[in-house]
Each structure stands twice: as structure tokens, then as C-alpha cells.
Amino acid sequence: MNIVKDNFSIKDLENLSGIKAHTIRIWEKRYRLLSPKRTNTNIRYYSLGSLQKLLNITMLYNNGYKISRIAEIPEDKIPVLVREIVSENSIKDQSINSFKLAMVNFDQGLFSKTYNNLLSSKTFREIFYDVFIPLLEELGLLWQTDTITPAHEHFITGLIKQKIIINIERLQVNDSGKNNKVFVLFLPENEIHEIGLLYLNYEILLRGYQSIYLGPTIPMESLTDLLKYFSNITFLSYFTIEPNKERINTYLQKFNDTLLTENNKLWVLGHLTNEISLQNSPNNIRIFNSIAEISNFL
């Protein structure tokens, strides 16, 4: 079975490149930049090569090249020209496009090559904020529009997790245990989206704090065991799909009553925090709007 997605609709191309379908059709007819194929039922589709070519054309177009000029460039010279014109500002876009190609083709080698190229000019923190966060934000839209499948999403997020874990391990070797504050990172029951939380574990360790990473789907009751060992805990959690909006305020009140004290706090972020009733929120609970906001607050 061929697990590689090698046929794309024009809507897929629009979602992956950012170029409107109407514009793509104009480029096809006027400049013959792409050559769609047709199924037996006369439905247009594009190959993986067409997607790669369009992403390269998009890079040139976004760097000031007129489409009429791009049309005159020999096809085999376009990738060469893209590499030559990549500047600091466009490294981000080119890398995101490469990661997208790696994702749709399940190409771990391309992912690693792109990541290592970024490391030659950026720190891991810069890669995460400048490239991985925008890429992850796009994944949601690509999944919602059926451009990618859950398999694609799990493939790329799994590779990103690997990079975060590698960098965490490097910091754990030199863990200094800064003062007596302990961060306990967890996700509520049935919450499995952990990349943001995993990265925050890296930021906490980077600043020398002690961190206990528990990961996804942790029952609130099991957190009480931590109180036997630590008296100055900052619990940190990420609410993406749980607790749902009907239960979130009840969950926080119970968390406050069960686990929080004058010294024990809870920090939360994630889009479900928009459902929190701020007027009734306990004083020991702090809401953050982004990973960067928490990182700057540490």
C-alpha cells in the first residue's frame, strides 16, 4: 500500500501554498506553470511534483519576482534560484514549506535536513517560535479542510516532539534545581495535545527550575500525591479540548479546593481559557494567553 499522498486537489494546493485557487488557475492558463492531470471522471488533480513546484514559485513570488518572469525560468533552475534568494526573512517560509512537504510525503529525511539547516543559523528556541509554532497553527486548518489526514498530523507532531525531548534531555543533565520552587506540568483527563506543554517544560528547565513532567490525561486526584513531597508547587496545564466549556469553571474551583494553598499555584493556557469566568476565578489561578507570555514571566 502506498501511504504517501501524491494526488492533490486545487484546494489542497491553495491550503498548502497560500495562493488562491483562482490565481493558480490563471497561472496555469496564462503561463502554463502547472499541468494538472485528470481522473477517468474528468476531475482535476495535481502531483507531488506540482505541489513542490508551486511552493518554490510561491517563494520567488513572495520575494518580488513577477509571475511572468518566473514563467520564463527553466523548470530545473527554479529550485536553484530559490536557494540563492533565501534571506533571513524568508528562511522561515521556506522551512515551513519544506516541513509541509516532509509531512505530506512522510519524509523523515527531509524533516531532519530542514531542521539541521535551521540549526546552522538559529537556536532551538528561535526555531520553535519562528517556525514550529506557525507550522502547528497551520496544521489545524489543513486537517479541518481534509488537506491532510490525522496520520500526517501525528507524523509531523511526533518529529517535533522528538526535537523538544532531545533539548530537554540536554538541560536535565545540568539541572541546578533553582530555589525550592517546583513546576508540575500535566494535562487534564482526556487532554492529549501536549506539544505546547512539553515545550514549556524546556523553558522551565532552561531557567534552572525543578520540573516534574506528568504529560497527558492526568486525573486531578492523582496530583494530591505531589503535596506529600513539595510545599511550593506551580502546577501548569494546557487546556485545548478538556475540561470542556461546560465544566471548566467547576474543574478550576475543585482544583483550587483540592490542591492550591498560599504557596501552591496553578497556571493555565490554551484556547479553552476563554471560557473561564474571570470574576469567579480563584486568586491562586493565573491565566496566560500564549507560550511566549509564560516564558517571559518565568
Backbone as a ProteinNet text record, in pm:
[ID]
protein_1_A
[PRIMARY]
MNIVKDNFSIKDLENLSGIKAHTIRIWEKRYRLLSPKRTNTNIRYYSLGSLQKLLNITMLYNNGYKISRIAEIPEDKIPVLVREIVSENSIKDQSINSFKLAMVNFDQGLFSKTYNNLLSSKTFREIFYDVFIPLLEELGLLWQTDTITPAHEHFITGLIKQKIIINIERLQVNDSGKNNKVFVLFLPENEIHEIGLLYLNYEILLRGYQSIYLGPTIPMESLTDLLKYFSNITFLSYFTIEPNKERINTYLQKFNDTLLTENNKLWVLGHLTNEISLQNSPNNIRIFNSIAEISNFL
[TERTIARY]
85.2	0	87.8	53.1	127	65.2	137.6	82.9	113.3	191.3	226.5	112	76.4	-26.9	38.1	2.8	66.7	-32.4	-158.9	-259.5	-323.4	-329.3	-379	-483.2	-587.3	-685.7	-632.5	-698	-653.9	-677.1	-776.4	-799.5	-686.2	-633.9	-516.7	-399.6	-376.9	-266.5	-285.1	-407.7	-435.5	-403.4	-447.1	-425	-277.2	-202.3	-61.4	29.5	-7.8	79.3	36.8	-91.8	-142.3	-183.5	-169.7	-210.4	-353.9	-440.5	-581.1	-598.3	-699	-724.4	-747	-817.7	-843	-712	-618	-487.7	-409.1	-414.4	-343.9	-395.3	-525.4	-582.7	-536.7	-528.2	-479.1	-334.8	-252.6	-112.3	-100.8	-190.7	-190.4	-221.2	-330.2	-377.9	-288.6	-245.4	-171.1	-23.4	32.7	178.1	217.6	120.1	145.1	246.7	232.6	326.3	299.4	174.6	139.1	56.8	65.3	-10	-90.6	-213.5	-294.6	-330	-348.8	-395.3	-544.6	-605	-748.8	-777.4	-873.6	-916.5	-1005.9	-1047.2	-1137.7	-1271.2	-1304.2	-1429.8	-1406.4	-1288.1	-1254.3	-1234	-1198.1	-1168.4	-1019.6	-988.8	-850.1	-779.4	-651.3	-568.4	-423.2	-342.1	-202.8	-111.1	9.1	106.7	186.1	262.1	350.2	454	498.7	592.8	532.3	403.9	335.4	326.5	299.2	295.2	430.6	536.1	670.1	704.7	670.1	696.9	619.9	493.5	413.4	471	517.9	577.3	702.6	781.9	900.3	861.5	761.3	712.2	661.2	590.2	538.7	651.9	760.3	875.3	933.1	949.4	1000.7	903.2	776.6	672.8	670.1	682.4	680.4	808.5	910.5	1035.8	1052.7	941.8	946.3	953.8	959.5	963.5	823.5	812.7	684.6	656.6	530.7	495.8	533.9	530.3	570.4	718.2	798.5	941.7	966	892	907.4	874.6	774.1	732.1	841.8	935	1043.3	1163	1165.6	1278.6	1264.9	1370.6	1364	1325.2	1244.1	1187.6	1294.6	1404.9	1508.9	1591	1576	1651.2	1574.7	1444.5	1364	1411	1432.4	1481.1	1616.9	1703.3	1835.7	1821.6	1734.5	1713.2	1652.6	1563.3	1502.8	1610	1702.4	1809.5	1897	1916.8	2003.5	1939.2	1808	1743	1694.1	1707.3	1661.3	1739.6	1667	1726.2	1682.5	1729.6	1691.4	1540.5	1474.8	1330.3	1252.4	1310.3	1236.1	1274.2	1376.3	1413.5	1294	1220.8	1102.7	1003.7	965.2	865.6	915.2	1041.3	1096.8	1101.2	1137.3	1144.6	1006.3	908.4	771.7	723.3	753.7	716.4	784.7	912.6	985	925.4	889.3	827	691.2	617.6	489.7	511.9	613.3	643.4	683.3	764.4	803.4	680.2	585.1	463.9	378.9	348.3	256.7	321.1	454.7	526	581.2	549.6	602.2	753.1	821	964.3	1044.4	1087.8	1162.7	1298.1	1357.4	1486.3	1478.7	1373.2	1357	1332.4	1256	1234.7	1368.2	1449.2	1577.4	1671.4	1674.8	1761.8	1719.7	1590.5	1539.8	1570.3	1548.7	1574.5	1723.1	1808.6	1953.1	2000.9	1941.5	1975.6	1937.7	1823.8	1781.7	1877.3	1924.3	2014.5	2146.2	2180.9	2306.4	2299.1	2177	2164.1	2069.5	1999.4	1903.6	1922.7	1883.8	1879.7	1752.9	1746.6	1625.7	1504.4	1520.6	1409.3	1359	1450.9	1411.3	1338.1	1385.1	1318	1175.8	1160	1026.4	931.1	974.1	884.6	864.6	973.1	965.5	909.6	930	893.5	790	817.7	727.6	589.7	584.5	453	367.5	419.8	337.4	297.3	388.5	356.4	242.9	251.7	148	13.4	16.3	-108.9	-174.4	-91.8	-146.1	-204.1	-148.4	-192	-341.2	-390.8	-532.9	-620.2	-586.2	-662.9	-651.2	-530.3	-509	-587.9	-598.2	-675.1	-824.5	-870.4	-1013.2	-1061.9	-974.7	-1013.8	-982.6	-943.5	-913.2	-794.3	-709.9	-587.8	-489.6	-487.3	-405.1	-494.4	-443.4	-515.2	-455	-521.5	-460	-322.4	-300.2	-168.1	-59.9	-88.8	7.4	36.1	-70.8	-55.3	26.9	-2.2	71.4	217.3	242.4	379.8	462.8	412.7	492.7	501.2	392.6	398.3	487.3	490.3	580.2	725.8	762	900.2	934.5	839.7	864	882.7	801.1	816.7	956.1	1004.9	1138.6	1243.3	1233.7	1331.9	1321.3	1198	1181.5	1242.2	1214.5	1264.2	1416.3	1477.1	1623.8	1682	1622.4	1672.4	1643.3	1533.9	1505	1610.1	1645.2	1743.6	1878.2	1914.7	2041.9	2040.2	1925.2	1914.3	1907	1845.7	1832	1966.1	2061.7	2196.1	2257.3	2225.6	2283.3	2180.1	2081	1974.1	2031	2006.5	2062	1961	1832	1731	1721.1	1702.2	1696.2	1589.7	1629.2	1548.6	1455.5	1354.8	1272.1	1140.5	1124.8	1001.4	1003.1	890.7	876.9	760.3	784.2	677.5	629.3	498.9	438.2	352.5	392.2	325.1	237.3	111.5	17.3	-92.8	-161.9	-282.7	-399.8	-518.4	-635.4	-673	-758.9	-806	-864	-828.2	-874.6	-814.6	-721.1	-648.6	-515.3	-491.9	-372.4	-279.7	-317.6	-237.4	-125.6	-6.5	96.1	216.4	222.8	343.6	371.2	268.4	288.4	338.6	279.9	321.5	462.9	493.3	626.9	732	700.8	796.7	813.4	706.2	717.7	804.8	805.9	897.6	1042.3	1070.3	1203.9	1236.2	1142.6	1166.1	1190.5	1116.3	1132.3	1270.5	1310.8	1442.9	1554.3	1530.5	1630.3	1663.4	1566.3	1585.8	1630.1	1655.1	1712.4	1614.9	1485.2	1386.7	1371.7	1324.6	1292.5	1157.9	1150	1028.2	991.2	862.4	809	705.9	739.3	651.8	568.3	437.1	346.9	278.6	263.4	209.6	58.4	6.7	-137	-224.7	-351.3	-465.3	-438	-413	-383.9	-508.1	-559.5	-672.5	-631	-719	-688	-650.7	-719.9	-697.8	-554.9	-494	-358.7	-254.1	-289.4	-194.5	-174.5	-266.2	-252.3	-127.5	-77.3	45.3	162.8	162.3	272.8	279.4	165.1	161.1	236.7	258	331.7	481.5	528.4	672.3	715.7	623.1	660.8	558.9	608.2	519.9	514	584.2	585.3	573.1	452.8	429.9	357.8	408.3	332	285.6	157.8	100.2	82.2	109.9	99.8	26	-79.8	-159.1	-202.6	-237.5	-274	-411.3	-510.8	-648.4	-680.1	-678.4	-712	-852.7	-880.4	-1015.2	-1079.6	-1000.4	-1050.8	-988	-1061.1	-1202.1	-1292.3	-1401.4	-1485.9	-1549.5	-1605.7	-1651.1	-1762.5	-1837.9	-1943.6	-1886.3	-1766.7	-1711.2	-1590.3	-1538.6	-1408.2	-1406.4	-1509.3	-1510.4	-1526.7	-1606.9	-1620.7	-1489.3	-1421.6	-1292	-1191.9	-1185.4	-1088.8	-1121	-1247.8	-1285	-1247.1	-1272	-1234.5	-1083.1	-1011.6	-865.3	-815.3	-873.8	-835.9	-861.1	-977.7	-1013.4	-929.1	-887.2	-816.8	-665.7	-608.1	-462.7	-393.5	-464.1	-396.6	-395.8	-284.6	-266	-203.6	-158.5	-90	34.7	100.8	225.2	204.8	96.6	72.6	-18.5	26.7	-45.4	-80.5	-168.8	-199.8	-190.9	-110.5	-103.2	-168.8	-252.1	-318.2	-312.7	-310.8	-323.9	-393.8	-418.8	-494	-625.4	-680.7	-796.2	-920.3	-928.1	-1043.5	-1043.4	-930.9	-927.8	-1019.6	-1060.6	-1157	-1292.2	-1315.2	-1442.6	-1439.9	-1324.7	-1312.5	-1380.2	-1458.6	-1521.8	-1419.2	-1363.3	-1253.9	-1297.8	-1421.4	-1469.9	-1472.7	-1500.2	-1511.6	-1387.4	-1284.4	-1163.2	-1085.8	-1043.6	-966.6	-838	-793.3	-675.9	-547.9	-541.3	-419.3	-409.6	-504.4	-503.1	-472.9	-371.6	-331	-348.9	-408.6	-436	-337.9	-278.8	-184.9	-242.1	-202.2	-255.1	-168.9	-43.7	45.2	163.9	232.7	356.4	459.8	468.6	567.3	541.9	414.7	383.1	431.5	409.9	459.3	611.4	674	820.4	879.1	817.9	867.1	841.3	739.7	703.3	791.7	850.3	930.8	1047.3
-120.7	0	124.5	221	346.7	446.4	477.7	567.7	713.3	738.9	876.1	942.1	1060.8	1135.8	1199.1	1151.4	1204.3	1267	1273.2	1341.6	1452.4	1572.8	1689.1	1762.4	1807.7	1892.6	2035.7	2120.3	2260.1	2328.8	2282	2337	2297.9	2175.9	2134.9	2227.9	2256.8	2345.3	2483.5	2532.8	2663.1	2661.1	2557.4	2549.5	2537	2464.2	2439.3	2553.8	2625.2	2731.6	2871.6	2889.2	3022.6	3100.5	3040.6	3104.7	3062.9	3159.8	3130.8	3040.6	2953.3	2861	2935.9	3048	3128	3175.2	3218.2	3264.5	3149.1	3032.7	2915.6	2882.5	2888.2	2858.7	2960.1	3087.4	3190.2	3160.7	3125.6	3094	2973.2	2878.4	2760.9	2800.1	2873.5	2903.8	3004	3106.7	3214.7	3181	3112.7	3090.9	2943.5	2854.6	2710.2	2666.3	2723.1	2690.5	2552.8	2508.6	2377	2303.6	2171.2	2089.9	1985.3	2019.5	1922.9	1801.7	1690.1	1569.2	1554.1	1455.8	1435	1287.1	1264.1	1127	1079	953.7	898.8	971.5	1035.6	1112.1	1261.3	1294	1430.6	1528	1476.2	1561.9	1595.8	1724.8	1770.4	1731.7	1693.3	1670.6	1702.6	1719.3	1760.6	1660.4	1647.7	1553.9	1619.5	1537.4	1589.7	1684.1	1652.7	1741.1	1877.5	1879.8	2007.2	2088.7	2020.8	2090.6	2151.1	2073	2123	2241.8	2232.5	2342.5	2467.2	2450.7	2566.3	2631.4	2552.2	2609.1	2689.8	2640.5	2715.7	2843.2	2833.3	2951.9	3055.4	3008.7	3098.8	3171.4	3099.3	3161.6	3273.2	3248.2	3351.5	3469	3437	3540.3	3630.4	3570.6	3648.2	3727.2	3697.6	3772	3870.7	3909	4018.5	3979.9	3850.6	3808	3816.3	3880	3881.7	3743.8	3707.7	3574.4	3554.2	3661	3649.7	3616.3	3669.2	3638.1	3494.3	3451.2	3314.2	3214.4	3246.8	3156.6	3134.6	3229.4	3218.4	3140.2	3111.3	3040.1	2890.6	2824.9	2679.8	2608.2	2505.5	2439.9	2388.6	2335	2279.4	2387.8	2513.3	2623.3	2688.2	2663.4	2728.1	2690.5	2560.4	2527.5	2589	2596.5	2656.8	2803.6	2873	3015.4	3039.1	2951.1	2963.9	2958	2863	2851	2975	3035.8	3153.6	3277.6	3288.7	3412.4	3405.1	3287.2	3274.3	3370.2	3458	3553.7	3518.6	3594.5	3567.6	3574.2	3667.3	3681.9	3568.5	3510.4	3408.2	3266.8	3251.9	3119.4	3054.1	3134.4	3083.2	3021.9	3096.9	3048.5	2926.3	2929.5	2817.3	2692.3	2709.4	2594.6	2536.5	2624.2	2575.8	2497.8	2546.3	2473.7	2337.6	2333.2	2205.8	2108.7	2160	2073.4	2022.3	2106.4	2061.3	1947.3	1961.8	1855.6	1727.7	1742.4	1625.5	1557.4	1638.3	1584.5	1507.8	1569.6	1504.6	1382.3	1375.8	1263.9	1167.2	1191.1	1108.8	1090.6	1202.3	1201.3	1249.6	1156.2	1192.8	1252.5	1206	1259.1	1407	1448	1589	1671.8	1618.1	1690	1714.5	1610.5	1622.5	1718.5	1711.1	1800.2	1945.8	1972.1	2108.7	2159.8	2075.5	2114.5	2143.7	2058.5	2079.2	2204.6	2234.8	2359.3	2480.5	2474.3	2583.9	2599.9	2488	2493.5	2563.4	2570.6	2636.8	2787.6	2842.8	2988.1	3030	2933.9	2967.4	2877.5	2928.5	2845	2760.5	2660.9	2579.3	2664	2758.6	2845.9	2924.8	2977.3	3054.8	2966.7	2843.8	2752	2724.3	2703.5	2671.8	2788.6	2908.6	3025.2	3070.8	3072.8	3129.5	3032.3	2902.2	2804	2703.5	2638.7	2532.6	2585.3	2696.5	2748.3	2786.7	2864.2	2892.1	2765.1	2668	2542	2469.5	2461.3	2393	2464	2596.4	2671.4	2639.6	2615.9	2582.1	2441.2	2351.1	2211.9	2198.4	2279.4	2272.5	2300.5	2404.9	2439.7	2330.8	2278.5	2175.4	2049.3	2017.5	1900	1925	2044.4	2077	2073.2	2107.2	2112.2	1981.9	1877.8	1745.5	1746.7	1850.4	1852.7	1748.3	1729.7	1625.1	1535.6	1417.2	1322	1324.3	1261.5	1250.5	1185.2	1094.5	1030.9	1133.6	1226.7	1332.3	1416.8	1455.5	1540.7	1470.8	1343.8	1269.5	1251.2	1233.1	1216.5	1340.7	1458.1	1580.1	1622.1	1607.9	1646.2	1550.8	1424.4	1329.5	1368.1	1413.4	1455.4	1582.5	1675.1	1797.4	1763.1	1671.7	1628	1571	1492.4	1434.3	1542.9	1650	1758.6	1828.9	1848.1	1910.6	1822	1692.2	1599	1593.4	1593.8	1592.8	1713.7	1830.1	1952	1953	1892.1	1878.6	1790.9	1680.7	1588.7	1656.6	1743.5	1815.6	1905.8	1965.2	2053.5	1974.3	1857.2	1777.4	1728.8	1713.5	1672.5	1776.1	1902.9	2013.2	2078.1	2002.1	2057	2112.1	2241.1	2306.4	2315.7	2289.5	2296.1	2433.3	2535.4	2674.1	2693.2	2744.2	2762	2642.5	2658.9	2544.1	2537.4	2620.9	2616.7	2495.1	2425.9	2308.3	2330.4	2306.3	2312.6	2170.7	2151.4	2022.7	2043.7	1983.1	2003	1882.6	1907.6	1798.7	1847.5	1751.9	1779.8	1709.6	1771	1708.9	1577.2	1502	1376.5	1400.2	1311.7	1312.4	1425.5	1499.7	1602.1	1542.2	1537.8	1469.8	1561.3	1686.4	1776.9	1836.8	1777.4	1809.2	1887.1	1921.6	1986.7	2117.3	2199.7	2326.8	2306.6	2211.7	2182.9	2127.3	2039.8	1980.7	2088.6	2183.7	2291.6	2378.7	2404.5	2484.1	2414	2282.6	2208.5	2244.8	2258.2	2300.6	2440.1	2533.6	2671.4	2676.4	2597.6	2594.7	2542.1	2432.9	2376.1	2469.7	2541.8	2635.7	2742.2	2774.8	2876.3	2817	2687.6	2625.3	2580.9	2582.7	2538.6	2386.8	2331.7	2189.9	2167.3	2063.8	2037	1890.1	1865.1	1729	1723.1	1651.9	1646.7	1519.5	1534.6	1420.2	1388.5	1488.6	1464.1	1456.5	1384	1387.1	1311.1	1349.2	1282.2	1235.6	1334	1308.4	1339.8	1241.9	1269.6	1367.8	1459.5	1558.6	1492.2	1384.8	1320.3	1268.9	1227.8	1172.3	1279.2	1405.9	1514.2	1538.5	1489.4	1511.4	1444.6	1341.5	1275.6	1372.6	1471.7	1567.8	1650.1	1672.5	1756.1	1693.2	1562.5	1494.2	1523.8	1567.3	1583	1728	1813.5	1951.3	2048.5	2163.6	2262.4	2394.2	2402.4	2525.3	2487.1	2447.4	2392.2	2493.5	2506.8	2575.9	2470.3	2437.8	2346.4	2423.1	2356.1	2420.4	2326.8	2378.8	2294	2370	2292.5	2346.7	2291.6	2379.7	2337.2	2357.9	2249.5	2257	2204	2082.9	2026.4	1988.5	1983.5	1949	2040.6	2068.3	2036.1	2120.3	2062.7	2134.1	2257.4	2342.3	2473.5	2464.9	2353.5	2338.3	2306.4	2247.9	2201.2	2280.1	2369.7	2427.3	2506.4	2583.4	2663.7	2575.6	2471.9	2375.9	2303.5	2267.3	2199.5	2286.6	2413.9	2503.7	2525.9	2536	2554.2	2431.2	2313.4	2190.1	2179.5	2219.5	2217	2308	2425.2	2520.5	2462	2402.8	2348.9	2228	2151.1	2025.6	2041.9	2130.1	2130.4	2262.4	2372	2501	2553.9	2620.5	2682.3	2819.1	2879.7	3008.4	2995.5	2880.3	2859	2782.8	2709.4	2629.7	2705.1	2718	2795.5	2705.8	2756.8	2691.8	2794.5	2762.8	2844.5	2765.9	2832.1	2764.1	2850.3	2782.7	2849.4	2754.7	2800.5	2722.5	2791.9	2762.8	2841.5	2821.7	2711.8	2692.8	2788.3	2854.3	2950.7	3069.8	3086.4	3192.6	3167.8	3043.4	3007.5	3026.5	3066.5	3081.1	3209.9	3200.4	3318.2	3388.6	3498.3	3565.7	3621.6	3665.3	3724	3622	3496.6	3392.4	3305	3339.3	3257.7	3275	3165.2	3174.7	3254.2	3318.7	3405.9	3330.9	3203.5	3126.4	3069.6	3105.5	3058.4	3175.4	3158.4	3264.4	3213.4	3296.6	3261	3333.5	3258.9	3315.1	3298.9	3389.8	3389.6	3314.3	3288.2	3224.7	3160.5	3074.2	3013.8	3121.7	3218.9	3326.3	3406.6	3429.5	3506.6	3434.7	3304.4	3228.7	3229.6	3210.2	3207.8	3338.7	3449.2	3580.1	3604	3537.6	3556.6	3474.6	3368.1	3279.3	3353.2
0	0	0	-83.2	-88.4	8.3	119.1	220.5	190	85.5	51.4	-23.9	18.2	-53.4	-174.7	-294	-414.4	-511.3	-474.8	-555.4	-473.3	-530.4	-457	-539.6	-474.9	-541.4	-545.5	-624.1	-629.6	-495.1	-420.7	-286.5	-192.7	-208.1	-130.3	-158.5	-287.7	-325.2	-264.7	-265.5	-204.9	-55.7	13.3	157.8	192.5	111.9	142.2	99.3	-5.9	-58	-16.2	15.4	45.7	-77.9	-196.1	-321.6	-353.8	-379.7	-404.7	-527.4	-521.3	-631.4	-762.6	-755.4	-875.8	-937.8	-852.6	-902.4	-962.6	-899.1	-952.6	-1092.4	-1110.8	-1243.3	-1347.2	-1308.6	-1401.2	-1440	-1341.6	-1369.8	-1463.5	-1446.4	-1534.2	-1678.6	-1696	-1830.5	-1902.1	-1827.2	-1891.5	-1907.4	-1807.5	-1807.4	-1812	-1807.3	-1812.2	-1705.7	-1585.5	-1478.1	-1418.5	-1422.5	-1371.1	-1475.3	-1471.1	-1566.3	-1489.7	-1453	-1378.1	-1463.6	-1395.9	-1462.8	-1435.6	-1499.6	-1479.9	-1456.5	-1370.4	-1344.2	-1457.8	-1449.5	-1551.2	-1554.4	-1442.5	-1436.3	-1459.6	-1513.6	-1555.2	-1438.8	-1322.8	-1207.9	-1207.9	-1196.1	-1198.1	-1068.6	-1082.4	-964.3	-998.8	-894.4	-910.7	-842.2	-895.6	-840	-727.5	-654.7	-550.7	-611.3	-733.9	-802.3	-830.4	-865.9	-889	-760.9	-649.1	-520.7	-488.5	-506.1	-475.7	-565.5	-692.5	-784.9	-743.3	-704.7	-664	-538.5	-443.5	-322.1	-355.6	-450.3	-492.6	-567.3	-652.8	-724.2	-624.2	-523.2	-419.6	-349	-321.2	-255.8	-342.8	-472	-562.5	-571.1	-584.8	-597.3	-474	-357.4	-232.9	-210.2	-289.5	-280.3	-395.3	-458.2	-553.8	-699.8	-731	-870.5	-931.6	-1048.4	-1118.2	-1176.2	-1178.9	-1224.8	-1371.4	-1451.3	-1592.2	-1604.4	-1512.6	-1513.4	-1467.5	-1365.5	-1316.1	-1426.8	-1507.9	-1615.2	-1718.3	-1729	-1826.9	-1774.1	-1645.6	-1585.5	-1614.2	-1663	-1684.4	-1555.3	-1569.4	-1450.8	-1355.7	-1410.4	-1323	-1253.8	-1298.5	-1237	-1121.4	-1113.9	-1009.5	-869.1	-837.7	-702.8	-672.2	-773.8	-754.8	-719.2	-791.4	-767.4	-629.6	-588.9	-455.7	-348.7	-361.5	-261.4	-259.3	-374	-382.1	-320.6	-334.2	-288	-143.6	-82.3	56.6	144.9	213	305.9	446.1	543.7	682.7	699.7	631.7	645.9	580.5	474.9	402.4	443.8	527.5	576.6	643.9	719.6	790.1	691.5	587.1	492.2	415.9	374.9	300.8	387.4	514.2	604.8	630.8	650.3	671.8	550.2	430.9	309.8	303.8	343.2	342.5	443.5	560	660.3	611.4	537.8	481.8	382.1	297.1	201.2	272.7	378.1	457.1	515.5	559.6	621.8	521.5	408	313.4	249.8	250.7	189.4	293.2	422.3	531.5	517.3	494.6	463.1	584	668.2	787.9	752.3	642.7	599.7	566.1	494.9	460.4	585.6	679.9	806.1	875.7	887.5	958	886.6	754.3	677.5	695.9	690.3	707.5	847.2	947.1	1085.8	1106.7	1055.6	1072.5	1000.3	885.9	816.4	900.8	966.9	1054.5	1171.8	1225.3	1341.1	1309.7	1182.9	1147.1	1166.2	1175.9	1190.7	1303.3	1365.5	1470.2	1591.5	1708.5	1827.5	1824.2	1911.3	1917.9	1954.5	2047.4	2086.5	1965.9	1886.3	1767.9	1667.5	1650.5	1558.2	1605.3	1735.4	1786.7	1766.3	1804.1	1794.1	1649.4	1570.9	1435.9	1332.5	1354.7	1252.5	1302.7	1414.5	1459.6	1499.9	1572.5	1613.6	1492.4	1393.9	1274.9	1200	1192.7	1125.5	1196.9	1328.7	1406	1393.8	1385.6	1368.8	1234.8	1133.2	1001.7	998.3	1079.9	1074.9	1103	1197.1	1229.9	1109.3	1033.8	914.4	808.3	789.7	688.2	721.1	849.8	891.2	873.8	911.7	901.8	757.5	664.6	523.6	450.2	526	469.3	374.4	384.8	304.6	356.2	487.1	547.8	633.4	664.3	748.9	888.9	986.4	1119.3	1115.4	1020.5	1010.2	979	887.9	856.8	980.4	1050.7	1168.4	1276	1301.2	1404.1	1363.8	1235.3	1187.2	1217.3	1178.6	1194	1340.1	1415.4	1557	1635.3	1594.7	1660.5	1642.4	1523.2	1497.4	1574.4	1584.2	1661.8	1809	1859.8	1999.2	2023.4	1928.2	1942.6	1963.2	1885.5	1896.2	2031.6	2079.9	2211.4	2319.2	2312.5	2414.5	2414.4	2296	2288	2359.7	2338.4	2402.8	2552.4	2594.2	2737.2	2804.3	2740.1	2798.6	2819	2728.7	2743.1	2865.5	2894.1	3010.4	3140	3136.6	3258.2	3310.3	3222.7	3264.2	3356.2	3330.1	3407.7	3499.6	3544.3	3628.5	3758.3	3783.5	3902.1	4016	3989.3	4093.9	4157	4075.5	4121	4228.8	4343.3	4465.1	4489.8	4573	4610.9	4535.1	4432.6	4353.4	4261.4	4255.5	4170.6	4074.7	3947.1	3847.4	3818.5	3821.5	3787.5	3663.4	3552.9	3424.5	3393.7	3363	3337.8	3244.1	3183.2	3106.3	3173.5	3172.8	3236.8	3168.8	3233.5	3175.1	3036.3	2944.1	2804.4	2721.5	2776.7	2700.6	2657.6	2525.9	2474.9	2395.1	2373.6	2291.1	2376.8	2367.9	2466.3	2414.4	2286.9	2236.5	2310.1	2329.2	2398.9	2540.1	2611	2748.6	2751.6	2656.8	2650.3	2627.4	2538.8	2515.1	2638.7	2711.9	2834.4	2937.9	2936.3	3023.2	2989.7	2860.2	2816.2	2868.8	2857	2902.2	3053.3	3127.7	3273.6	3311.4	3248.7	3276.9	3232	3123	3072.1	3175.6	3259	3362.8	3496	3497.7	3616	3721.8	3691.9	3790.5	3787.8	3898.2	3902.9	3836.4	3754.1	3678.3	3689.3	3710.1	3709.4	3597.9	3491.7	3374.5	3379.8	3392.8	3401.8	3269.2	3182	3049.3	3041.5	2939.3	2908	3006.8	3005.7	3068.8	3212.3	3299.4	3440.6	3525.6	3599	3689.5	3798.6	3831.8	3934.3	4066.8	4101.5	4230.5	4245.6	4134.5	4143.3	4171.9	4151	4176.9	4326	4407.4	4551.9	4607.9	4541.2	4587.4	4591.6	4501.8	4497.6	4625.1	4688.9	4808.9	4925.1	4920.2	5026.5	5019.1	4901.6	4880.5	4861.7	4818.4	4786.8	4845.9	4889	4952.6	4876.4	4763.8	4684.2	4536.9	4497.6	4364.1	4275.7	4152.9	4049.3	3950	3954.8	3856.3	3725.1	3615.2	3483.8	3389.5	3324.5	3236.5	3111.8	3009.5	2878.1	2841.5	2829.3	2801.6	2653.2	2576.2	2434.2	2407.6	2456.6	2439.5	2572.8	2677.8	2811.5	2916.4	3027.2	3051.2	2960.9	2913	2816.8	2880.5	2795.4	2842.1	2946	2945.1	3045.3	3183.5	3187.8	3314.8	3362.3	3280.5	3309.8	3440.6	3467.9	3590.9	3714.9	3702.3	3812.7	3837.4	3728.2	3738.5	3814	3778.3	3841.6	3989.4	4021.2	4161.4	4243.3	4188	4257.8	4270.8	4166.1	4170.2	4282.4	4290.4	4394.7	4534.1	4553.1	4684.3	4722	4621.6	4648.1	4658.2	4577.4	4560	4590.3	4585.3	4595.2	4738.3	4770.6	4901.9	4879.5	4986.8	4973	4886.7	4893.8	4818.8	4688.3	4676	4556.1	4459.2	4334.7	4232.8	4114.3	4029.7	3902.4	3791.3	3688.7	3567.9	3455.2	3376.4	3265.3	3139.3	3025.5	2896.4	2800.4	2678.7	2581.6	2548.5	2430.5	2384.7	2471.4	2546.5	2634.7	2753.5	2778.6	2889.5	2861.8	2735.7	2703.9	2770.1	2811.8	2874.8	3026.3	3081	3225.7	3271.3	3375.3	3435.6	3523.6	3474.7	3544.4	3679.2	3688.9	3813.9	3927	3892	3994	4003.3	3926.7	3925.5	4055.9	4119.9	4244.4	4225.9	4331.8	4324.8	4292.2	4327.8	4305.7	4164.6	4079.2	3940.8	3848.4	3765.2	3671.8	3529.1	3445	3306.1	3214.9	3121.8	3024.8	2884.2	2796.4	2660.1	2560.3	2594.8	2497.9	2567.4	2494.1	2542.8	2569	2478.7	2494.1	2620.5	2654.8	2775	2900.3	2906.3	3021.6	3024.6	2910.1	2903.5	2954	2917.5	2961.4	3109.5	3163.6	3304.1	3397.8	3346.1	3431	3497.6
[MASK]
++++++++++++++++++++++++++++++++++++++++++++++++++++++++++++++++++++++++++++++++++++++++++++++++++++++++++++++++++++++++++++++++++++++++++++++++++++++++++++++++++++++++++++++++++++++++++++++++++++++++++++++++++++++++++++++++++++++++++++++++++++++++++++++++++++++++++++++++++++++++++++++++++++++++++

